[in-house]
Amino acid sequence: MKRFTLIELLAVIAITALLAGLLLPVLARGRNAARIARAHGELRGITVALILYRTDFLGLPPTRASCNTHAIYELPLELIGYLPGGSLNDTTIARVPDVFHPELGGYKYRAPGPAIFNEYTFQADGGTLWVPNGFPGAETETGQYYTSQAASPVRYAVWSWGPDPDSPKLANSGRAPIPRQYWLRNSGDTGVIVHYENRDGQMHASP
C-alpha cells in the first residue's frame, strides 16, 4: 500500500493553509454582508413602526437620553407595541438588539423636536438632528442642528453604529447619523447604517 511521504504531507498542509487564508476573508465579508442586509431589514421595520405610531398619534415619539442609564438615542418606549421583536428595558426605552453588537444595546432613533431627559424631564425642543447644508444632493462640511421638525430637511433617522463603533471613521460622530461621511459603504467598510425620512415624507437609506 502506497503511503504519503513527509514532504507530500507537508505540501498538503501548506496548500490547505493557503486556501484557508484565501477563503477566510471572503467568508468574513460574506458574513458581514449578511449582517448589513439584516440591519437594513430591521431598520426598515422600525421606520414602519414609526409610520404606524405617527398615524395613530399624529406625531413622532420624543427622543430620549439618560445619564442614569447611560442610554442615548435609544428607541422610544412609545414604539413597543409596534415593534416586532422589541422589548422594554428598565421601562424607559424600547430595544431591538443591534445585529452587530446586541450586547451593547439596540438600534438608535433621533429626531428634532420633543425630547425626554433622565426619564422625566420633558423639553419641547430638546431633540436635535444635525443636517449638512445641501443634503443629500450637494452635501457640504457646514450645516446646523435642527430642533424643529417643521424646519428640518429630515424628520427623523434610525440607525446602527455598524460593524465597528470604535472605528476612526466614527471619531467625533456627535453629528451622526445623517452626514454621509459617517456612512458604511460596503461589506468591507465601517460606519453607520441609517434609514431616514425627509421633509417630503420620502424614505431613504445609506448603501
Buried (B, 14 or more C-beta within 10 A) or exposed (E): EEEEEEEEEEEEEEEEEEEEEEEEEEEEEEEBEEBBEEBBEBBBBBBBBBBBBBEEEEEBBBBBBBEEBEBBBBBBBBBBEBBEEBEEBEEBBBBBBBBBBEEEBBBBBBBBBBBBBEBEEEBEEBBBBBBBEEBBEEBEEEBEEBBEBEEBBBBBBBBBBBBBBEBEBBEEBEBBBBBBEBBBEEBEBBBBBBBBBBEEEEEEBBE
